[in-house]
Amino acid sequence: MIGIFDSGYGGLTILGQIRKVLPEYDYLYLGDNARAPYGTRSFDCIYHYTLDAVRYMFSQGCTLIILACNTASAKALRTIQQHDLPLINAQMRKWENEKIVNVLGVIRPTVEVVPSITRTGHVGILATPATVSSESYVLELDKIASTIYGRSLIVTQQPCPMWVPLIEAGEHNSDGAKYFIRKYLQELLARDPMIDTLLLGCTHYPLIQPAIDAELASLGHPCKTIAQGEIVARSLADYLQRHPEYETQLQKSGSCRYLTTDDAERFSSAATLFLGNTVQAERIELTVNQ
């Protein structure tokens, strides 16, 4: 299976796009809703929570796991890849012959497209406080722009702490949401009026992308807004072509199973908002590895 992990519901926007591009594979989605949001937690906490979920998903038969959570990708992915995956793969080879597993993130494939889009070289990042503080997008954009495109970018970040709570409360079309959309955009553009490309650095944000675009238009500042779902889906398809050692291990019956660490009925109801179709979730428990 291909596993899609998020601290809550936002990763469903990634899952939806991946299933459009790669509908034949089996999927397992896990939302750690009981411990969300991750965006305000410490590095160690995010790392342990994410590792806990990754280990559980491997135990359920996942071969590849996508951290469809920008906070987890920013704060836990590198440590898991460098420190934990070698041990996990060693165990896998002992238990299941030659099976190998991997964990991928959403930040690298997203930033790879940005330098080719911006005309002014001024890019804005809208994200959670934890993703902003990690500076993962700033570092990756600088690396990609200089090594592949031979140019430098001016990157300005804007933390948007109120957007995820509003979206998960179903209030993303409310006047309150419009207030905070305008507030954060004004703060960002006041610091760099030359921004012409805005990266939505949270998987929840596609639900308010139309409102963001409308607010930019009303401010007289048209920007290209970039969501992650389609980009990550195309990147995964390319990855599977380049890595048959993973692709050949994946089941292909087109199934999808949904797990949550919180109330299953509540998750199923909220998932409809993100996917546009009814799902039936199961509740599971995770323990923190310290």
C-alpha positions, 0 to 999 in steps of 0.5 A: 500500500501507499500510506498518506499521513497527516496530523489531521485532515489536510492530507486528504487534499494530497490523497485526492490528487494522488488517487486521480493520477494513480487510481490503481494503487491501494492506499492507507490514510492516517490522520492523527487527529487526537494529537493535532494540530502539530503546527504549534508543537516542539520539534521533538514532539512532532518527530516522535508523533510522526515516527509513531505513525510511520511505524504503525503504517508500515506494520499495516503493510505500507511500502511507501509513506507520504508525509502529507503534512508540511509540519511533519515534512519540515521537522521530522522527515530528515531525521526519520530518513537518516536515523530510523529508516535504516533500522526499519529496513533492516527489520523488514529484510529480516521479517519479510525477505527483501521488502524495502520501505521509504518515507517521502515528504511534500516540501521538496517536490513542491519547491522544485516547480516554483523557480520556473513560475515566478517572474520577479523572483519574489516568492511568498510562503503561507504556512503554519507557524511550525513550518515557517520556523523550520525555514524548510521552504526557504532552504529548499528554494534557495538550493533548488533555485541556485543549483538547477535554475542558476538564480536566487529568489527573495522568499518571504514567509507568513505564518497563518495560525488561524487558517487551519482551525477555521478550516477544520471547524468548517468556518472557512467561508465565514466572515471571520475566515475572510478577515484572517485571509486579508490580514495575513495577505496584507502582512505578507505583501507589506513586507514584499510588494514584489511577490508574484508567486504564493506557495500554499505551504499547508495541505489545508489551504487548497480549501481556501485557495479561491478565497485567497485568489479573490482577496489578492484580486481585491487588493489589486495584487494578482499572484500565482497561487500554488497548491501542493496536491497535483504537484505531489501526485505527479512527483510520486508517479515519476518516483514510482517509474524511477524506482521499480523496487518499490512499485513492484511491491505495491498492491493494485486493487484501487482500495483506500482505507481511512484511519484516525486517532480520534472519533471515527464518525467525526473524521468521516464527516469532516473528510467529506469536506475535503474529498467531496465523497463519503468515507468510512473511517476506523479509529486506532490508537498510537503510542509515543516512542520516547 
